[in-house]
Amino acid sequence: MQLVIINIIRFVLLVFIQVFIVNNIDFWSLNYLISPMIYISFLFTLPVNINRFLTLAIAFILGLSVDLFMDSYGVHASACVLIAYLKPRFTNQMETQNTFQSTYNLSVHMVDSIQYIVYISSLSAIFFFWLFLLEEFSFVRLHYILLKTILSTIVSVIFILVGQFLFFSKPQT
C-alpha cells in the first residue's frame, strides 16, 4: 500500500513539475528544437511486475493529464501508451542480464548505470519520435523531426538522470 501512495504522489508531482516548471524553461534560440519531458520517467520507474493492462491504463492517464494542460489533443497519451507497451521488451532484456527485485521501482541504482541509460534513452527516443511525428503529421519534415527527437532525448535523459540521483536512494543490501 505504501508503494501505491508513493507512486500516486510521484505521478502528481511529476505532472506538476512538467507543466509548471519544465515547460517554462527557456533554451534561448533552441526552444523550437528542445522539448524536455521529465514526466515520462514515471513510466520508466514503474515496478516491473505490474499488470500489463494496468501499466497501459496508467500511461494513458499520465499522457492525457499532460495533454489537458498542454492542449495537445492526445499526442502525449498516444506516446505514453506506446512506450508503456514497449517497456516490457526492454525490462526483460535488462532482467536477463541482471537480477533485480521486480517489486521495486526501477531506478538507476537498481541496475547497471550504463544499461539504465540505454534503457531510458531508447524509450525516450521512441517516445519523442512518435510524439513529434504525430505533431507534424507528415514525413515532409522528417529531418526536423529527427533533429528535435535527438536533442529532446538528450536533454530529457539528462534531466531524468539528475532527478534519479537526487530523489532515489540506493537500496540497502
Phi, psi and omega in degrees: 000325180295322179295324178294315180296318178298318180290326176295317178296317178298319179303306182296317181296316180294320177296317178300311180298319180298310187288318188261343181243300187295320179293344180258007177288134182262122177255031179055239184278358180260012181303326181282348180254337185243120177229083182292140178231108179264343183295338179291345177297337176300318179290325180294326186264359177301145178302149184290329188274008179291143177307138184298319179296319178296320178299316179295321178294317178298317179298318179297314180295320178298309180296321180293323179294323176290320177301321180298321180282331186257001182050052185249013168057034173092002181290326178290321178298317179297315180293323178294318178296322178298313181287331175293326178291322183275343184305316181300329177296321180284319181289327175296322177295319179292323183291329178288333180271331180225150172258129178219160181289115186283355179269348180270160173292134178291135176212174181296339180276346185277328182231178177302135185301316180297317179297320179292320178297318177296319179300307183286330177293317180295311180293325177294318179297318177296315178303308184292320179299314180295316181300310183287329176295318177292323178295315180284324182053042180195148175266002183298318181256046182299323178298321177294318179297316180294318179296315179296323178297313182296311182293317180293324178296314181299310182294318180295317179298320177297313179299317182294317180295319177299316177297321178297315181290330181280321191249349176253131179264157177291137178290145178285138181262000000 
